[in-house]
Amino acid sequence: MNCRSLEEYWAFYVSQHSKPSTRRWHFGGTLAALLCLLLAALRGSWRFLLLAPLLGYGPGWYSHFFVEGNPPAAFDRPLWSFLCDLKMFALMLAGRMDREIKRLGKRPLL
C-alpha cells in the first residue's frame, strides 16, 4: 500500500471493510475496548487496560479472517489503521458510515 496521506489510507481501509458484518465486529470490538479504558479510569485497575487491546482487536481480526477474507489493515499501518477504526466507529455511531461508503465508491480506491 503506497498511501501518502491518511485520507488516501482511509479509502483503502473502507475497501477492506466492505461487508456490514465486518464493520459490526469492528464496532463491537472498539466499543469493548473503550469500555475497558473507561473502567480502568473509573476503578483504577490496570487489568482493564490489559483487556482493552484484546477485546478491541480480537473481534476485528476475527472478522477479517473469517468474514471479510483479507488480512487486517493493522498489519500494514498500525497507527493509521487505529485512527481509521476510530473514525469508522464514530461514523457508525452517528449513522453516517453508509453515506461515507457511497462517497468513497464514487472515486477510485487504491
N, C-alpha and C positions, 0 to 999 in steps of 0.2 A: 504494500500500500504506500503510494507516494503522495500522501496528502501534505499540503504545505500549510494548512490552517485548520483550526478546529471546525470551522464551518464546512470545509471540504470533508473532513472526517465524519461530521455529523451525517452527511448524505450517505456515506458508506455505512455508518453504524445503523442507520434506519433500514438500509437494504438488507442488512444481516439479521434484522428482526422483523421479517416480512409477515410472519404468522401471528395472528392475535393471541394465540395461547403462549407463544414465546414471550410476547410483551407482558402478558398477565403473570407468568412465572417471575419475570424480572421485577414487576411491580411488587409482588408479594415478598420477594427477597429484599428489595430495597426498603419496604415498609418494616419488615422484621429487623433489619439492621438499624434503621433509625430508632425503632422502639428500644432496641438493646442499648443504643447510645443514650437515650433518654433515661432508661432505668439505671444505667451506670452513673449518670449525673445525679439522679434523684436519691439513689441508695448508696452512692459512693462505693460501689462494688466493681472491682476490676474484672470479675468473672463475666459480666455482661459485655465488657469490651472484647474479651476473647471470643464470645459468641457472635458478635456483630459481623466480622468478615465471613465466618462460616455460613451464617444464615443469610447474609447478603449475596454472596457469590454462588453458594450451593444451588439454589433454585434456578438461577440464571444459567449456570453451566449445564445443569441437567437439561434445561430447555434447548440449549444449543446442540447437545449430543443426541438427545432422544426425540426432540420435536422439530427443530429447525434443520438439523443435519449439517451444521457447519461449526467450525471451531469458534470459541468465544473471542470476541474482538479484544478482550483484555490482554490476550497473549501478545498482541502486536504493539499496542499503545496503551499501557495500563492507565495512565493519568487521563488521557483524552477519553478513553472508554468509560472511566469512572464519572467524568464530568457529563458525558453524553447519557449515561444511565440516570444520573440525577435530573437531567433535562427531560428525558423521556418520562420519568416518574412524575415530574411536575406537570408536563403536558397531559398525561393520562389523568392525573388528579383533577385538572381543570377541564377535562373533556375535550381537549384540542388536539390529541395525537392523530386522530383520523384526518383532520384538516392538514396537519403537517405532512403526513404521508402523501396525501394528494398533491400538496405543494411541491414536494420533492420528486414526485413521479413525473412531473412535467419538465424536469431538467435531467440531463444525463447523469447517471450515477457513476462514480469512479470504480 
